[in-house]
């Protein structure tokens, strides 16, 4: 499952671990697109909850939906940010249209699947960070001989004053008993009490979701206000990457950020890279981050959450571009014009891909036209299945994928074809 590659002098490492949970709902994405000879890099971490359907969908379709927006190819950062926001919202609405095909709850209710999304998009020297939920991003930069850290995202938590105010202004509620959660407003079920046709439906509020924004979570749609209480609208930042100052970027799920801060994560990567004996492509700092997170969960005597991490290096500080591991001509992958499918060199073996039976939805289906702002939860759901075994340090192997035989992966050649989604 670990993945390393050199891409135009950008080294990328990623890994994920199920932690001590029964199911793996985190998804990772690394992808490259080329337009008019200019490469755009996409990285994403998606922490699913209530089932893996939303995280799998976002992983597979979000980046293409963003790149479809006209403003994305503009040189104006404001237009690019608007395009990224539109891509998030349109992905959310397209998910809404097929959500009734997802596994139902035990009581026959619709799926409550949702996902956080923290993505990095690099266009030339611009780094765009878009974010909903409580996954997050941090950047390492150099000052003299010291490596410093900076958090690039703020968790969308229900107890956050801004988020709580937005939720309550929409008529929603935040439960503060125990872990603060967005409450699910649903019709009160009372089989012993019969009401007349003209009676007002009574509702109950169930403390449900520990984040305030996400993709999915369609249970939060308020039909009276035509709003999603849990919002799909991302926060978006744009940063100018400064050569020799900005060193690397970390994206991770809350399985990592729940037990360490940005400084600790940057220190772990820096110390590992400085002391590593392996060649650059043989080492994986994302694996080290995941393993360190697991140890911290154990020390706290807590049940470790799913853990995912992606690390991108901006320059050659921690390893030169040895021709054995770098191929500037073939280390690219263009986005398709049609629906996106997971690229063969991605981090995930086929066992992690859940096949979704997408069905045609009539164009007349009503979609909400206004979007509010608001994300991750734990819930038992029907048809759960184990996605992967505990992480075992499998030895990486060279495999030939298309024209590029310099990509390393732990996916066997026999299983490469199984990585494609079955539509």
Buried (B, 14 or more C-beta within 10 A) or exposed (E): BBBBBBBEEBBBBBBBBBBBBEBBBBBBBBBBBEEEEEBBBBBBBBBBBBBBBBBBBBBBBBBBBBBBBEBBBEEEBEBBBBBBBBBBBBBBBBBBBBBEEBBEBEEEEEBBBBBBBBBBBBBEEBBBBBBBBBBBBBBBBBEEEEBBBBBBBEBBBBBBEEBBEBBEEBEBBBBEEEEBBBBBBEEEEEEEEEEEEEEEEEEEBBBBBBBBBBBBBBBBBBEEBBBBBBBBBBBBBBBEBEEEEBBBBBBBBBBBBBBBEBBBBBBBBBEBBEEBEEEBBEBBBBBBBBBBBBEBBEEEEEEBBBBBBBBBBBBEBBBEBEEEBBBEEBBBBEBEEEEBBBBBBBBBBBBBBBEBEBEEBEEEEEEBEEBBBBBBBEEEBEEEEEBBEEBEEEEBEEBEBEEBEBBBBBBEEEEBEEBEBEE
